[in-house]
Amino acid sequence: MALKKSKRRKINGQSLLIIGIVLLLFFWLFGTKMIQIAKLQHQKNEIQAQITVENDESDELDKSLAQIGTKEYNEIIARKYLGLYYPDEKIVVSNEGENEDLGE
């Protein structure tokens, strides 16, 4: 019985160097793309948060717009900006904060 010799290839230094360079290139490209993906994901999250804030503000503006022209809205504007009040209404002015503002 003759034993068969297994044919094993030896990996020489040049082949090892080429494999190493290919692996380094692969991991470098893969790593830079992963970093870019992470940055874009972070940017996407920031934009989504900004969209949520803007949608909330838009909803509040829609509510305010719906109130314009109502009796309650007109009353608030007349009181706040024009200083108007009803004839039978008593106005009470507080000066509690004045002493604090003057430093007394």
N, CA, C and O atoms as a GROMACS GRO file, in nm:
protein
  416
    1MET      N    1   0.081  -0.118   0.000
    1MET     CA    2   0.000   0.000   0.000
    1MET      C    3   0.086   0.125   0.000
    1MET      O    4   0.174   0.144   0.084
    2ALA      N    5   0.057   0.204  -0.094
    2ALA     CA    6   0.134   0.328  -0.103
    2ALA      C    7   0.053   0.441  -0.039
    2ALA      O    8  -0.065   0.459  -0.066
    3LEU      N    9   0.119   0.513   0.042
    3LEU     CA   10   0.053   0.627   0.105
    3LEU      C   11   0.060   0.747   0.011
    3LEU      O   12   0.163   0.778  -0.048
    4LYS      N   13  -0.054   0.810   0.001
    4LYS     CA   14  -0.057   0.929  -0.084
    4LYS      C   15  -0.008   1.048  -0.004
    4LYS      O   16  -0.045   1.068   0.111
    5LYS      N   17   0.073   1.122  -0.067
    5LYS     CA   18   0.118   1.244  -0.003
    5LYS      C   19   0.015   1.352  -0.028
    5LYS      O   20  -0.030   1.374  -0.141
    6SER      N   21  -0.020   1.418   0.078
    6SER     CA   22  -0.117   1.527   0.060
    6SER      C   23  -0.044   1.646   0.002
    6SER      O   24   0.067   1.682   0.041
    7LYS      N   25  -0.111   1.704  -0.092
    7LYS     CA   26  -0.051   1.821  -0.157
    7LYS      C   27  -0.094   1.945  -0.078
    7LYS      O   28  -0.210   1.987  -0.083
    8ARG      N   29  -0.003   1.999  -0.008
    8ARG     CA   30  -0.030   2.121   0.067
    8ARG      C   31   0.050   2.233   0.004
    8ARG      O   32   0.169   2.220  -0.025
    9ARG      N   33  -0.018   2.340  -0.016
    9ARG     CA   34   0.053   2.456  -0.069
    9ARG      C   35   0.104   2.538   0.047
    9ARG      O   36   0.034   2.561   0.146
   10LYS      N   37   0.221   2.578   0.033
   10LYS     CA   38   0.275   2.667   0.134
   10LYS      C   39   0.243   2.810   0.094
   10LYS      O   40   0.254   2.849  -0.022
   11ILE      N   41   0.203   2.885   0.195
   11ILE     CA   42   0.175   3.026   0.168
   11ILE      C   43   0.307   3.102   0.185
   11ILE      O   44   0.366   3.106   0.293
   12ASN      N   45   0.349   3.160   0.075
   12ASN     CA   46   0.474   3.233   0.082
   12ASN      C   47   0.447   3.377   0.131
   12ASN      O   48   0.332   3.418   0.145
   13GLY      N   49   0.550   3.449   0.155
   13GLY     CA   50   0.540   3.585   0.209
   13GLY      C   51   0.465   3.681   0.118
   13GLY      O   52   0.392   3.769   0.164
   14GLN      N   53   0.484   3.664  -0.012
   14GLN     CA   54   0.419   3.755  -0.108
   14GLN      C   55   0.267   3.735  -0.106
   14GLN      O   56   0.192   3.832  -0.108
   15SER      N   57   0.222   3.611  -0.104
   15SER     CA   58   0.079   3.583  -0.099
   15SER      C   59   0.018   3.635   0.031
   15SER      O   60  -0.092   3.690   0.032
   16LEU      N   61   0.089   3.617   0.140
   16LEU     CA   62   0.042   3.664   0.269
   16LEU      C   63   0.031   3.816   0.271
   16LEU      O   64  -0.063   3.871   0.327
   17LEU      N   65   0.126   3.882   0.210
   17LEU     CA   66   0.123   4.028   0.201
   17LEU      C   67   0.002   4.076   0.120
   17LEU      O   68  -0.066   4.171   0.159
   18ILE      N   69  -0.024   4.010   0.009
   18ILE     CA   70  -0.138   4.048  -0.076
   18ILE      C   71  -0.269   4.026  -0.002
   18ILE      O   72  -0.358   4.110  -0.006
   19ILE      N   73  -0.281   3.912   0.065
   19ILE     CA   74  -0.402   3.884   0.143
   19ILE      C   75  -0.419   3.988   0.254
   19ILE      O   76  -0.530   4.036   0.278
   20GLY      N   77  -0.311   4.021   0.319
   20GLY     CA   78  -0.316   4.123   0.426
   20GLY      C   79  -0.360   4.258   0.373
   20GLY      O   80  -0.442   4.325   0.435
   21ILE      N   81  -0.306   4.299   0.259
   21ILE     CA   82  -0.343   4.428   0.200
   21ILE      C   83  -0.489   4.429   0.160
   21ILE      O   84  -0.560   4.527   0.182
   22VAL      N   85  -0.536   4.320   0.100
   22VAL     CA   86  -0.676   4.312   0.060
   22VAL      C   87  -0.767   4.320   0.183
   22VAL      O   88  -0.869   4.390   0.181
   23LEU      N   89  -0.731   4.249   0.289
   23LEU     CA   90  -0.811   4.254   0.412
   23LEU      C   91  -0.811   4.393   0.474
   23LEU      O   92  -0.915   4.442   0.518
   24LEU      N   93  -0.695   4.456   0.478
   24LEU     CA   94  -0.687   4.592   0.532
   24LEU      C   95  -0.772   4.689   0.450
   24LEU      O   96  -0.842   4.774   0.506
   25LEU      N   97  -0.765   4.676   0.319
   25LEU     CA   98  -0.845   4.762   0.231
   25LEU      C   99  -0.994   4.739   0.256
   25LEU      O  100  -1.071   4.834   0.262
   26PHE      N  101  -1.033   4.612   0.268
   26PHE     CA  102  -1.174   4.580   0.293
   26PHE      C  103  -1.221   4.640   0.425
   26PHE      O  104  -1.325   4.705   0.429
   27PHE      N  105  -1.145   4.619   0.532
   27PHE     CA  106  -1.185   4.673   0.663
   27PHE      C  107  -1.182   4.824   0.666
   27PHE      O  108  -1.265   4.886   0.732
   28TRP      N  109  -1.088   4.884   0.595
   28TRP     CA  110  -1.084   5.031   0.590
   28TRP      C  111  -1.208   5.085   0.520
   28TRP      O  112  -1.272   5.178   0.570
   29LEU      N  113  -1.243   5.029   0.404
   29LEU     CA  114  -1.362   5.074   0.332
   29LEU      C  115  -1.488   5.048   0.414
   29LEU      O  116  -1.576   5.133   0.421
   30PHE      N  117  -1.496   4.931   0.474
   30PHE     CA  118  -1.611   4.896   0.556
   30PHE      C  119  -1.623   4.990   0.676
   30PHE      O  120  -1.733   5.034   0.709
   31GLY      N  121  -1.512   5.020   0.740
   31GLY     CA  122  -1.512   5.109   0.857
   31GLY      C  123  -1.554   5.251   0.822
   31GLY      O  124  -1.633   5.311   0.895
   32THR      N  125  -1.503   5.304   0.712
   32THR     CA  126  -1.541   5.441   0.675
   32THR      C  127  -1.688   5.449   0.639
   32THR      O  128  -1.755   5.549   0.670
   33LYS      N  129  -1.740   5.346   0.575
   33LYS     CA  130  -1.884   5.345   0.542
   33LYS      C  131  -1.969   5.334   0.668
   33LYS      O  132  -2.075   5.396   0.677
   34MET      N  133  -1.924   5.255   0.764
   34MET     CA  134  -1.999   5.244   0.890
   34MET      C  135  -2.000   5.376   0.966
   34MET      O  136  -2.102   5.413   1.024
   35ILE      N  137  -1.889   5.448   0.965
   35ILE     CA  138  -1.884   5.579   1.029
   35ILE      C  139  -1.978   5.676   0.958
   35ILE      O  140  -2.050   5.752   1.023
   36GLN      N  141  -1.978   5.673   0.826
   36GLN     CA  142  -2.067   5.759   0.748
   36GLN      C  143  -2.214   5.724   0.776
   36GLN      O  144  -2.297   5.814   0.789
   37ILE      N  145  -2.246   5.597   0.787
   37ILE     CA  146  -2.383   5.556   0.817
   37ILE      C  147  -2.424   5.605   0.955
   37ILE      O  148  -2.537   5.651   0.973
   38ALA      N  149  -2.334   5.596   1.053
   38ALA     CA  150  -2.365   5.642   1.188
   38ALA      C  151  -2.391   5.792   1.190
   38ALA      O  152  -2.483   5.839   1.257
   39LYS      N  153  -2.309   5.868   1.117
   39LYS     CA  154  -2.329   6.014   1.111
   39LYS      C  155  -2.462   6.048   1.045
   39LYS      O  156  -2.534   6.137   1.092
   40LEU      N  157  -2.495   5.979   0.937
   40LEU     CA  158  -2.622   6.004   0.869
   40LEU      C  159  -2.741   5.965   0.955
   40LEU      O  160  -2.845   6.031   0.951
   41GLN      N  161  -2.727   5.859   1.032
   41GLN     CA  162  -2.836   5.818   1.123
   41GLN      C  163  -2.858   5.924   1.230
   41GLN      O  164  -2.971   5.957   1.264
   42HIS      N  165  -2.748   5.978   1.283
   42HIS     CA  166  -2.758   6.085   1.383
   42HIS      C  167  -2.826   6.208   1.323
   42HIS      O  168  -2.911   6.270   1.386
   43GLN      N  169  -2.787   6.244   1.202
   43GLN     CA  170  -2.847   6.358   1.133
   43GLN      C  171  -2.996   6.334   1.108
   43GLN      O  172  -3.077   6.425   1.122
   44LYS      N  173  -3.031   6.212   1.072
   44LYS     CA  174  -3.171   6.177   1.049
   44LYS      C  175  -3.252   6.193   1.178
   44LYS      O  176  -3.363   6.245   1.175
   45ASN      N  177  -3.197   6.148   1.290
   45ASN     CA  178  -3.266   6.160   1.419
   45ASN      C  179  -3.286   6.306   1.456
   45ASN      O  180  -3.393   6.342   1.507
   46GLU      N  181  -3.185   6.390   1.432
   46GLU     CA  182  -3.199   6.533   1.462
   46GLU      C  183  -3.308   6.597   1.377
   46GLU      O  184  -3.387   6.677   1.426
   47ILE      N  185  -3.312   6.562   1.250
   47ILE     CA  186  -3.413   6.618   1.160
   47ILE      C  187  -3.552   6.570   1.199
   47ILE      O  188  -3.647   6.648   1.193
   48GLN      N  189  -3.565   6.444   1.239
   48GLN     CA  190  -3.696   6.394   1.282
   48GLN      C  191  -3.742   6.466   1.408
   48GLN      O  192  -3.861   6.496   1.422
   49ALA      N  193  -3.650   6.493   1.501
   49ALA     CA  194  -3.686   6.567   1.622
   49ALA      C  195  -3.730   6.708   1.585
   49ALA      O  196  -3.826   6.760   1.643
   50GLN      N  197  -3.661   6.772   1.491
   50GLN     CA  198  -3.697   6.906   1.447
   50GLN      C  199  -3.834   6.905   1.379
   50GLN      O  200  -3.913   6.997   1.398
   51ILE      N  201  -3.862   6.802   1.301
   51ILE     CA  202  -3.993   6.790   1.236
   51ILE      C  203  -4.103   6.779   1.340
   51ILE      O  204  -4.209   6.840   1.326
   52THR      N  205  -4.079   6.702   1.446
   52THR     CA  206  -4.178   6.687   1.553
   52THR      C  207  -4.206   6.821   1.620
   52THR      O  208  -4.321   6.856   1.644
   53VAL      N  209  -4.100   6.897   1.649
   53VAL     CA  210  -4.116   7.028   1.711
   53VAL      C  211  -4.194   7.122   1.619
   53VAL      O  212  -4.285   7.192   1.663
   54GLU      N  213  -4.160   7.121   1.492
   54GLU     CA  214  -4.228   7.208   1.395
   54GLU      C  215  -4.375   7.168   1.378
   54GLU      O  216  -4.461   7.254   1.362
   55ASN      N  217  -4.404   7.039   1.380
   55ASN     CA  218  -4.543   6.993   1.370
   55ASN      C  219  -4.624   7.037   1.492
   55ASN      O  220  -4.740   7.077   1.478
   56ASP      N  221  -4.563   7.030   1.611
   56ASP     CA  222  -4.631   7.076   1.732
   56ASP      C  223  -4.660   7.225   1.724
   56ASP      O  224  -4.769   7.271   1.759
   57GLU      N  225  -4.562   7.301   1.677
   57GLU     CA  226  -4.580   7.446   1.664
   57GLU      C  227  -4.688   7.476   1.559
   57GLU      O  228  -4.768   7.568   1.577
   58SER      N  229  -4.691   7.400   1.452
   58SER     CA  230  -4.792   7.418   1.349
   58SER      C  231  -4.932   7.389   1.404
   58SER      O  232  -5.027   7.461   1.373
   59ASP      N  233  -4.944   7.286   1.486
   59ASP     CA  234  -5.073   7.254   1.548
   59ASP      C  235  -5.120   7.368   1.638
   59ASP      O  236  -5.238   7.404   1.638
   60GLU      N  237  -5.026   7.425   1.717
   60GLU     CA  238  -5.062   7.537   1.804
   60GLU      C  239  -5.105   7.658   1.722
   60GLU      O  240  -5.201   7.727   1.758
   61LEU      N  241  -5.036   7.684   1.612
   61LEU     CA  242  -5.074   7.796   1.527
   61LEU      C  243  -5.210   7.773   1.462
   61LEU      O  244  -5.289   7.866   1.445
   62ASP      N  245  -5.239   7.649   1.425
   62ASP     CA  246  -5.371   7.616   1.369
   62ASP      C  247  -5.481   7.642   1.471
   62ASP      O  248  -5.588   7.694   1.436
   63LYS      N  249  -5.455   7.605   1.597
   63LYS     CA  250  -5.554   7.630   1.703
   63LYS      C  251  -5.574   7.780   1.722
   63LYS      O  252  -5.687   7.827   1.736
   64SER      N  253  -5.464   7.855   1.723
   64SER     CA  254  -5.474   8.000   1.738
   64SER      C  255  -5.550   8.062   1.621
   64SER      O  256  -5.630   8.153   1.640
   65LEU      N  257  -5.524   8.015   1.503
   65LEU     CA  258  -5.591   8.065   1.384
   65LEU      C  259  -5.741   8.037   1.389
   65LEU      O  260  -5.822   8.118   1.346
   66ALA      N  261  -5.776   7.922   1.443
   66ALA     CA  262  -5.917   7.886   1.454
   66ALA      C  263  -5.989   7.976   1.554
   66ALA      O  264  -6.110   7.998   1.543
   67GLN      N  265  -5.916   8.029   1.652
   67GLN     CA  266  -5.977   8.114   1.755
   67GLN      C  267  -5.996   8.258   1.711
   67GLN      O  268  -6.078   8.330   1.768
   68ILE      N  269  -5.922   8.300   1.610
   68ILE     CA  270  -5.932   8.439   1.566
   68ILE      C  271  -6.074   8.469   1.522
   68ILE      O  272  -6.135   8.393   1.446
   69GLY      N  273  -6.124   8.579   1.570
   69GLY     CA  274  -6.259   8.621   1.534
   69GLY      C  275  -6.365   8.576   1.633
   69GLY      O  276  -6.479   8.624   1.628
   70THR      N  277  -6.330   8.486   1.725
   70THR     CA  278  -6.427   8.444   1.825
   70THR      C  279  -6.437   8.552   1.932
   70THR      O  280  -6.348   8.636   1.946
   71LYS      N  281  -6.547   8.549   2.006
   71LYS     CA  282  -6.570   8.648   2.111
   71LYS      C  283  -6.460   8.642   2.217
   71LYS      O  284  -6.412   8.746   2.263
   72GLU      N  285  -6.420   8.522   2.255
   72GLU     CA  286  -6.316   8.506   2.358
   72GLU      C  287  -6.183   8.564   2.311
   72GLU      O  288  -6.113   8.629   2.389
   73TYR      N  289  -6.148   8.541   2.186
   73TYR     CA  290  -6.022   8.592   2.132
   73TYR      C  291  -6.024   8.745   2.129
   73TYR      O  292  -5.928   8.810   2.170
   74ASN      N  293  -6.135   8.801   2.080
   74ASN     CA  294  -6.145   8.946   2.075
   74ASN      C  295  -6.136   9.007   2.214
   74ASN      O  296  -6.077   9.113   2.232
   75GLU      N  297  -6.196   8.941   2.313
   75GLU     CA  298  -6.191   8.990   2.450
   75GLU      C  299  -6.048   8.988   2.504
   75GLU      O  300  -6.004   9.083   2.569
   76ILE      N  301  -5.977   8.880   2.477
   76ILE     CA  302  -5.837   8.870   2.523
   76ILE      C  303  -5.752   8.980   2.460
   76ILE      O  304  -5.674   9.045   2.530
   77ILE      N  305  -5.767   9.002   2.332
   77ILE     CA  306  -5.689   9.106   2.263
   77ILE      C  307  -5.725   9.244   2.318
   77ILE      O  308  -5.636   9.326   2.342
   78ALA      N  309  -5.854   9.270   2.339
   78ALA     CA  310  -5.898   9.400   2.391
   78ALA      C  311  -5.841   9.424   2.531
   78ALA      O  312  -5.801   9.536   2.562
   79ARG      N  313  -5.838   9.323   2.613
   79ARG     CA  314  -5.784   9.339   2.748
   79ARG      C  315  -5.631   9.353   2.746
   79ARG      O  316  -5.575   9.440   2.812
   80LYS      N  317  -5.566   9.266   2.670
   80LYS     CA  318  -5.420   9.261   2.674
   80LYS      C  319  -5.354   9.380   2.607
   80LYS      O  320  -5.262   9.440   2.662
   81TYR      N  321  -5.400   9.415   2.488
   81TYR     CA  322  -5.330   9.516   2.410
   81TYR      C  323  -5.396   9.653   2.414
   81TYR      O  324  -5.328   9.755   2.398
   82LEU      N  325  -5.525   9.657   2.435
   82LEU     CA  326  -5.594   9.785   2.433
   82LEU      C  327  -5.632   9.835   2.571
   82LEU      O  328  -5.674   9.950   2.585
   83GLY      N  329  -5.618   9.752   2.672
   83GLY     CA  330  -5.649   9.793   2.809
   83GLY      C  331  -5.798   9.815   2.832
   83GLY      O  332  -5.835   9.890   2.922
   84LEU      N  333  -5.883   9.753   2.755
   84LEU     CA  334  -6.027   9.770   2.768
   84LEU      C  335  -6.083   9.673   2.872
   84LEU      O  336  -6.026   9.567   2.897
   85TYR      N  337  -6.195   9.711   2.929
   85TYR     CA  338  -6.264   9.626   3.025
   85TYR      C  339  -6.412   9.660   3.022
   85TYR      O  340  -6.452   9.761   2.964
   86TYR      N  341  -6.493   9.576   3.086
   86TYR     CA  342  -6.637   9.599   3.090
   86TYR      C  343  -6.669   9.712   3.188
   86TYR      O  344  -6.596   9.730   3.286
   87PRO      N  345  -6.776   9.789   3.164
   87PRO     CA  346  -6.809   9.903   3.250
   87PRO      C  347  -6.833   9.864   3.396
   87PRO      O  348  -6.796   9.940   3.485
   88ASP      N  349  -6.893   9.752   3.421
   88ASP     CA  350  -6.922   9.712   3.559
   88ASP      C  351  -6.810   9.630   3.623
   88ASP      O  352  -6.828   9.573   3.731
   89GLU      N  353  -6.696   9.623   3.558
   89GLU     CA  354  -6.584   9.544   3.606
   89GLU      C  355  -6.490   9.629   3.689
   89GLU      O  356  -6.461   9.744   3.654
   90LYS      N  357  -6.442   9.573   3.801
   90LYS     CA  358  -6.346   9.645   3.885
   90LYS      C  359  -6.206   9.596   3.852
   90LYS      O  360  -6.182   9.476   3.837
   91ILE      N  361  -6.114   9.689   3.840
   91ILE     CA  362  -5.975   9.658   3.808
   91ILE      C  363  -5.892   9.667   3.936
   91ILE      O  364  -5.896   9.768   4.006
   92VAL      N  365  -5.818   9.562   3.965
   92VAL     CA  366  -5.733   9.559   4.083
   92VAL      C  367  -5.589   9.556   4.035
   92VAL      O  368  -5.550   9.470   3.956
   93VAL      N  369  -5.510   9.652   4.084
   93VAL     CA  370  -5.368   9.660   4.045
   93VAL      C  371  -5.284   9.624   4.166
   93VAL      O  372  -5.301   9.680   4.274
   94SER      N  373  -5.194   9.531   4.146
   94SER     CA  374  -5.108   9.487   4.255
   94SER      C  375  -4.970   9.548   4.236
   94SER      O  376  -4.920   9.555   4.124
   95ASN      N  377  -4.909   9.591   4.346
   95ASN     CA  378  -4.774   9.646   4.337
   95ASN      C  379  -4.677   9.565   4.421
   95ASN      O  380  -4.577   9.618   4.469
   96GLU      N  381  -4.705   9.438   4.438
   96GLU     CA  382  -4.617   9.350   4.517
   96GLU      C  383  -4.478   9.339   4.456
   96GLU      O  384  -4.380   9.339   4.530
   97GLY      N  385  -4.466   9.330   4.328
   97GLY     CA  386  -4.338   9.313   4.262
   97GLY      C  387  -4.259   9.442   4.249
   97GLY      O  388  -4.140   9.436   4.219
   98GLU      N  389  -4.320   9.558   4.272
   98GLU     CA  390  -4.249   9.686   4.256
   98GLU      C  391  -4.135   9.699   4.354
   98GLU      O  392  -4.026   9.740   4.314
   99ASN      N  393  -4.155   9.666   4.480
   99ASN     CA  394  -4.050   9.680   4.579
   99ASN      C  395  -3.931   9.590   4.547
   99ASN      O  396  -3.816   9.628   4.571
  100GLU      N  397  -3.957   9.474   4.496
  100GLU     CA  398  -3.848   9.382   4.461
  100GLU      C  399  -3.769   9.436   4.342
  100GLU      O  400  -3.647   9.423   4.338
  101ASP      N  401  -3.838   9.496   4.245
  101ASP     CA  402  -3.770   9.550   4.127
  101ASP      C  403  -3.681   9.669   4.163
  101ASP      O  404  -3.577   9.689   4.101
  102LEU      N  405  -3.722   9.746   4.262
  102LEU     CA  406  -3.645   9.864   4.302
  102LEU      C  407  -3.532   9.830   4.395
  102LEU      O  408  -3.450   9.917   4.425
  103GLY      N  409  -3.524   9.709   4.441
  103GLY     CA  410  -3.415   9.669   4.528
  103GLY      C  411  -3.441   9.705   4.672
  103GLY      O  412  -3.348   9.708   4.752
  104GLU      N  413  -3.564   9.731   4.708
  104GLU     CA  414  -3.597   9.767   4.848
  104GLU      C  415  -3.630   9.647   4.930
  104GLU      O  416  -3.660   9.659   5.048
   0.00000   0.00000   0.00000
